[in-house]
């Protein structure tokens, strides 16, 4: 299948439709309109082809979402930096977060996927390699990946879905009422300030804070193992 384009002289030029072009167009559509806007019908309209033509390149919506997630992970910066393994790991994971912030739908899609693609496996191999080169045992590196969870790919899944678009004044009023019955939780709610990031309590400062706690704890475990 090809995509028709018109030249300056009005003649049709045909650009081949490939899996890569389909996935790139789906990512662009999700970036512009959100992941819910991505459908085979709408993607066909964007590419100027019949929706059924897309099935030559993707097996269906799930295959498309898998490919979109893996394509985003493939763009995570992988340049190594000099320094302690802790600094290297922090740099790599914050690079993943920076990438996902540019595709705000990606955390939702990655979190729902069951099978990692080749780019995701390659990224995880990079992370594991940093740990092993830093002196962590295979067993500790294994546990570390479990502790990091989704954070290793630049996002964290919160216990509660507290939306970032709630009116701050209304939130403060609710926190004051809450503190009358539950003073400890209320005090924390009143002091909390969440701006930017991937939504809710998952802002950049809190993400980095949690990441630093984990990395520092892993270094303690590494050092303890060789004492």
C-alpha contacts under 8 A as a table, 3 or more apart, distances in Angstrom:
res1	aa1	res2	aa2	distance
1	X	16	X	6.34
1	X	17	X	5.61
1	X	53	X	6.74
2	X	14	X	5.55
2	X	15	X	5.32
2	X	16	X	4.32
2	X	17	X	4.99
2	X	49	X	7.90
3	X	14	X	5.38
3	X	15	X	5.05
3	X	16	X	6.16
3	X	17	X	6.20
3	X	47	X	6.75
3	X	48	X	6.16
3	X	49	X	6.68
4	X	12	X	6.00
4	X	13	X	5.75
4	X	14	X	4.82
4	X	15	X	6.56
4	X	48	X	7.14
5	X	12	X	5.45
5	X	13	X	5.01
5	X	14	X	6.16
5	X	15	X	7.37
6	X	9	X	7.80
6	X	10	X	5.46
6	X	11	X	5.52
6	X	12	X	4.64
6	X	13	X	5.95
7	X	10	X	5.17
7	X	11	X	5.45
7	X	12	X	6.40
7	X	13	X	6.74
8	X	11	X	7.44
17	X	21	X	6.31
17	X	22	X	7.19
18	X	21	X	5.22
18	X	22	X	6.32
18	X	57	X	6.46
19	X	22	X	5.10
19	X	23	X	6.17
19	X	57	X	4.86
19	X	58	X	6.72
20	X	23	X	5.18
20	X	24	X	6.04
21	X	24	X	5.07
21	X	25	X	6.01
22	X	25	X	5.20
22	X	26	X	6.21
22	X	43	X	7.84
22	X	47	X	7.79
22	X	54	X	7.39
22	X	57	X	7.57
23	X	26	X	5.04
23	X	27	X	6.23
23	X	64	X	6.75
23	X	67	X	6.58
23	X	68	X	5.81
23	X	71	X	7.83
24	X	27	X	5.11
24	X	28	X	6.23
24	X	68	X	7.63
25	X	28	X	5.09
25	X	29	X	6.13
25	X	43	X	7.21
25	X	46	X	7.53
25	X	47	X	7.40
26	X	29	X	5.03
26	X	30	X	6.13
26	X	38	X	6.46
26	X	43	X	6.49
26	X	68	X	7.26
27	X	30	X	5.07
27	X	31	X	6.07
27	X	68	X	6.27
28	X	31	X	5.06
28	X	32	X	6.23
29	X	32	X	5.19
29	X	33	X	5.90
29	X	34	X	7.15
29	X	35	X	7.80
29	X	37	X	7.26
29	X	38	X	6.57
29	X	43	X	7.80
30	X	33	X	5.30
30	X	34	X	4.35
30	X	35	X	4.63
30	X	36	X	7.59
30	X	37	X	6.60
30	X	38	X	6.20
30	X	103	X	7.97
30	X	105	X	6.94
31	X	34	X	5.84
31	X	35	X	7.64
31	X	103	X	5.90
31	X	104	X	7.27
31	X	105	X	7.31
33	X	36	X	7.78
33	X	37	X	5.92
34	X	37	X	5.67
34	X	38	X	7.47
34	X	105	X	6.37
35	X	38	X	5.50
35	X	105	X	5.81
36	X	39	X	7.74
37	X	42	X	7.65
38	X	42	X	6.63
38	X	43	X	6.63
39	X	42	X	5.29
39	X	43	X	5.94
39	X	61	X	7.36
40	X	43	X	5.06
40	X	44	X	6.01
40	X	51	X	5.50
40	X	52	X	7.94
40	X	54	X	7.26
40	X	61	X	7.18
41	X	44	X	5.17
41	X	45	X	6.46
41	X	50	X	7.62
41	X	51	X	4.97
42	X	45	X	5.02
42	X	46	X	6.28
42	X	51	X	7.78
43	X	46	X	5.03
43	X	47	X	6.22
43	X	51	X	7.16
44	X	47	X	5.13
44	X	48	X	5.80
44	X	49	X	4.97
44	X	50	X	5.46
44	X	51	X	4.59
44	X	53	X	7.87
44	X	54	X	7.05
45	X	48	X	4.97
45	X	49	X	6.25
45	X	50	X	7.30
45	X	51	X	7.57
46	X	49	X	7.92
49	X	53	X	6.64
49	X	54	X	7.96
50	X	53	X	5.44
50	X	54	X	7.45
51	X	54	X	5.58
51	X	55	X	7.67
52	X	55	X	5.65
52	X	56	X	7.85
53	X	56	X	5.82
53	X	57	X	7.90
54	X	57	X	5.55
54	X	58	X	6.20
55	X	58	X	4.93
55	X	59	X	5.41
55	X	60	X	6.40
56	X	59	X	7.32
58	X	61	X	7.76
58	X	63	X	5.99
58	X	64	X	5.92
59	X	62	X	7.74
59	X	63	X	5.64
59	X	64	X	7.39
60	X	63	X	5.38
60	X	64	X	6.19
61	X	64	X	4.97
61	X	65	X	6.16
62	X	65	X	5.12
62	X	66	X	6.16
63	X	66	X	5.08
63	X	67	X	6.19
64	X	67	X	5.11
64	X	68	X	6.11
65	X	68	X	4.97
65	X	69	X	6.13
65	X	109	X	6.88
66	X	69	X	5.30
66	X	70	X	6.24
66	X	110	X	7.93
66	X	113	X	6.67
66	X	115	X	7.86
66	X	116	X	7.76
66	X	117	X	7.15
67	X	70	X	5.15
67	X	71	X	5.97
67	X	117	X	7.39
68	X	71	X	5.10
68	X	72	X	6.32
69	X	72	X	5.31
69	X	73	X	6.39
69	X	106	X	6.32
69	X	109	X	6.50
69	X	110	X	5.71
70	X	73	X	5.07
70	X	74	X	6.12
70	X	116	X	7.34
70	X	117	X	5.51
70	X	118	X	7.24
70	X	119	X	5.68
70	X	120	X	5.90
71	X	74	X	5.02
71	X	75	X	6.85
71	X	119	X	7.17
72	X	75	X	5.44
72	X	76	X	7.22
72	X	99	X	7.57
72	X	100	X	7.62
72	X	103	X	7.92
72	X	106	X	7.51
73	X	76	X	5.45
73	X	96	X	7.55
73	X	99	X	7.90
73	X	119	X	6.27
73	X	120	X	5.92
73	X	123	X	7.50
73	X	153	X	7.97
74	X	119	X	5.10
74	X	120	X	7.00
74	X	123	X	7.71
75	X	99	X	7.21
76	X	95	X	6.24
76	X	96	X	5.30
76	X	99	X	5.88
77	X	92	X	7.30
77	X	95	X	6.01
77	X	96	X	7.27
78	X	92	X	6.92
80	X	88	X	6.97
81	X	88	X	6.04
81	X	91	X	7.89
82	X	88	X	7.26
83	X	87	X	6.25
83	X	88	X	6.68
84	X	87	X	5.45
84	X	88	X	6.49
84	X	134	X	7.34
85	X	88	X	4.96
85	X	89	X	6.05
85	X	130	X	6.12
85	X	131	X	6.67
85	X	133	X	7.44
85	X	134	X	4.99
86	X	89	X	5.24
86	X	90	X	6.13
86	X	134	X	7.93
86	X	215	X	6.33
86	X	216	X	7.75
86	X	219	X	7.65
87	X	90	X	5.12
87	X	91	X	6.03
88	X	91	X	5.14
88	X	92	X	6.19
88	X	130	X	7.06
89	X	92	X	5.14
89	X	93	X	6.19
89	X	127	X	6.75
89	X	130	X	6.51
89	X	131	X	7.62
90	X	93	X	5.34
90	X	94	X	6.01
90	X	211	X	7.39
90	X	212	X	7.56
90	X	215	X	7.79
91	X	94	X	5.32
91	X	95	X	6.07
92	X	95	X	5.04
92	X	96	X	6.45
92	X	127	X	7.57
93	X	96	X	4.93
93	X	97	X	6.34
93	X	151	X	7.61
93	X	152	X	5.74
93	X	153	X	6.40
93	X	154	X	5.84
94	X	97	X	4.88
94	X	98	X	6.15
94	X	154	X	6.39
94	X	208	X	7.65
95	X	98	X	5.08
95	X	99	X	6.29
95	X	154	X	7.61
96	X	99	X	5.11
96	X	100	X	6.31
96	X	152	X	7.75
96	X	153	X	5.54
96	X	154	X	4.80
97	X	100	X	5.13
97	X	101	X	6.13
97	X	153	X	6.72
97	X	154	X	3.67
97	X	155	X	6.33
98	X	101	X	5.23
98	X	102	X	6.69
98	X	154	X	7.44
99	X	102	X	5.37
99	X	103	X	6.94
99	X	154	X	7.97
100	X	103	X	4.97
100	X	104	X	6.08
100	X	106	X	6.18
100	X	107	X	6.78
100	X	154	X	6.64
100	X	155	X	7.75
101	X	104	X	5.34
101	X	197	X	6.72
101	X	198	X	6.24
103	X	106	X	5.54
104	X	107	X	6.74
104	X	198	X	6.54
105	X	108	X	5.69
105	X	109	X	6.60
106	X	109	X	5.08
106	X	110	X	5.90
107	X	110	X	5.18
107	X	111	X	5.90
107	X	155	X	6.47
108	X	111	X	5.24
108	X	112	X	6.41
109	X	112	X	5.23
109	X	113	X	6.40
110	X	113	X	5.28
111	X	150	X	7.41
113	X	116	X	7.17
116	X	120	X	5.71
116	X	121	X	6.36
117	X	120	X	5.32
117	X	121	X	6.28
118	X	121	X	5.09
118	X	122	X	6.05
119	X	122	X	4.96
119	X	123	X	6.14
120	X	123	X	5.03
120	X	124	X	6.16
121	X	124	X	5.04
121	X	125	X	6.10
122	X	125	X	5.03
122	X	126	X	6.37
123	X	126	X	5.04
123	X	127	X	6.42
124	X	127	X	5.04
124	X	128	X	6.08
125	X	128	X	5.05
125	X	129	X	5.89
126	X	129	X	5.01
126	X	130	X	6.34
127	X	130	X	5.25
127	X	131	X	6.58
128	X	131	X	5.16
128	X	132	X	6.23
128	X	141	X	6.62
129	X	132	X	5.16
129	X	133	X	5.92
130	X	133	X	5.22
130	X	134	X	6.06
131	X	134	X	5.04
131	X	135	X	6.65
131	X	136	X	5.56
131	X	141	X	6.19
132	X	135	X	5.34
132	X	136	X	5.00
132	X	137	X	6.33
132	X	138	X	6.82
132	X	141	X	6.92
133	X	136	X	7.31
135	X	222	X	6.97
136	X	139	X	7.99
136	X	140	X	5.92
136	X	141	X	5.98
136	X	222	X	5.62
137	X	140	X	5.13
137	X	141	X	6.06
137	X	222	X	7.72
138	X	141	X	5.08
138	X	142	X	6.10
139	X	142	X	5.09
139	X	143	X	6.38
140	X	143	X	5.06
140	X	144	X	5.95
140	X	221	X	7.99
140	X	222	X	7.69
141	X	144	X	4.84
141	X	145	X	6.36
142	X	145	X	5.46
142	X	146	X	6.76
143	X	146	X	5.16
143	X	147	X	6.30
144	X	147	X	5.03
144	X	148	X	6.10
144	X	218	X	7.18
145	X	148	X	5.10
145	X	149	X	5.98
145	X	152	X	7.39
146	X	149	X	5.11
147	X	214	X	7.69
148	X	151	X	5.23
148	X	152	X	5.52
148	X	211	X	7.84
148	X	214	X	7.35
149	X	152	X	6.04
149	X	156	X	7.78
150	X	153	X	5.54
150	X	154	X	6.87
150	X	155	X	5.76
150	X	156	X	5.51
150	X	157	X	7.08
151	X	154	X	4.95
151	X	155	X	4.75
151	X	156	X	5.00
151	X	211	X	7.59
152	X	155	X	7.40
155	X	198	X	7.52
155	X	202	X	7.57
155	X	207	X	7.61
156	X	202	X	6.74
156	X	207	X	7.50
158	X	161	X	6.63
158	X	201	X	7.43
158	X	202	X	7.39
161	X	200	X	6.89
162	X	200	X	5.10
162	X	201	X	7.04
163	X	166	X	6.10
163	X	199	X	6.42
163	X	200	X	4.80
164	X	194	X	7.32
164	X	195	X	7.42
164	X	199	X	5.33
164	X	200	X	4.43
164	X	201	X	7.70
166	X	170	X	7.45
166	X	171	X	6.87
167	X	170	X	5.27
167	X	171	X	6.19
168	X	171	X	4.95
168	X	172	X	6.12
169	X	172	X	5.14
169	X	173	X	6.25
170	X	173	X	5.09
170	X	174	X	6.22
171	X	174	X	5.12
171	X	175	X	6.18
172	X	175	X	4.98
172	X	176	X	6.23
172	X	189	X	7.87
172	X	190	X	6.20
173	X	176	X	5.16
173	X	177	X	6.40
174	X	177	X	5.17
174	X	178	X	6.09
175	X	178	X	4.89
175	X	179	X	6.10
175	X	186	X	5.41
175	X	187	X	7.80
175	X	189	X	5.67
175	X	190	X	5.65
176	X	179	X	5.18
176	X	180	X	6.78
176	X	186	X	6.53
176	X	190	X	6.97
177	X	180	X	5.48
177	X	181	X	7.39
177	X	186	X	7.86
178	X	181	X	5.65
178	X	182	X	5.78
178	X	183	X	7.25
178	X	185	X	7.58
178	X	186	X	5.27
179	X	182	X	4.86
179	X	183	X	4.19
179	X	184	X	7.00
179	X	185	X	6.67
179	X	186	X	3.77
179	X	187	X	6.26
180	X	183	X	5.97
180	X	186	X	7.55
182	X	185	X	5.71
182	X	186	X	5.86
183	X	186	X	4.95
183	X	187	X	5.94
184	X	187	X	5.23
184	X	188	X	6.52
185	X	188	X	5.27
185	X	189	X	6.15
186	X	189	X	4.99
186	X	190	X	6.07
187	X	190	X	5.20
187	X	191	X	6.26
188	X	191	X	5.13
188	X	192	X	6.05
189	X	192	X	5.22
194	X	200	X	6.70
194	X	201	X	5.86
194	X	202	X	7.78
194	X	203	X	6.18
195	X	199	X	7.95
195	X	200	X	7.98
195	X	203	X	6.17
196	X	199	X	6.66
196	X	203	X	5.70
196	X	204	X	7.24
197	X	202	X	6.17
197	X	203	X	4.12
197	X	204	X	5.27
198	X	202	X	5.92
198	X	203	X	6.26
199	X	202	X	5.71
199	X	203	X	6.63
200	X	203	X	7.08
201	X	206	X	7.47
202	X	206	X	6.33
202	X	207	X	6.15
203	X	206	X	5.55
203	X	207	X	6.11
204	X	207	X	5.05
204	X	208	X	6.15
205	X	208	X	5.31
205	X	209	X	6.08
206	X	209	X	4.91
206	X	210	X	6.13
207	X	210	X	5.33
207	X	211	X	6.14
208	X	211	X	4.95
208	X	212	X	6.02
209	X	212	X	5.25
209	X	213	X	6.37
210	X	213	X	5.16
210	X	214	X	6.36
211	X	214	X	5.20
211	X	215	X	6.19
212	X	215	X	5.12
212	X	216	X	5.97
213	X	216	X	5.25
213	X	217	X	6.10
214	X	217	X	5.08
214	X	218	X	6.18
215	X	218	X	5.04
215	X	219	X	6.30
216	X	219	X	5.15
216	X	220	X	6.40
217	X	220	X	5.09
217	X	221	X	6.32
218	X	221	X	4.99
218	X	222	X	6.09
219	X	222	X	4.94
219	X	223	X	6.09
220	X	223	X	5.20
220	X	224	X	6.03
221	X	224	X	5.09
221	X	225	X	6.20
222	X	225	X	5.28
222	X	226	X	6.89
223	X	226	X	5.56
223	X	227	X	6.57
224	X	227	X	5.33
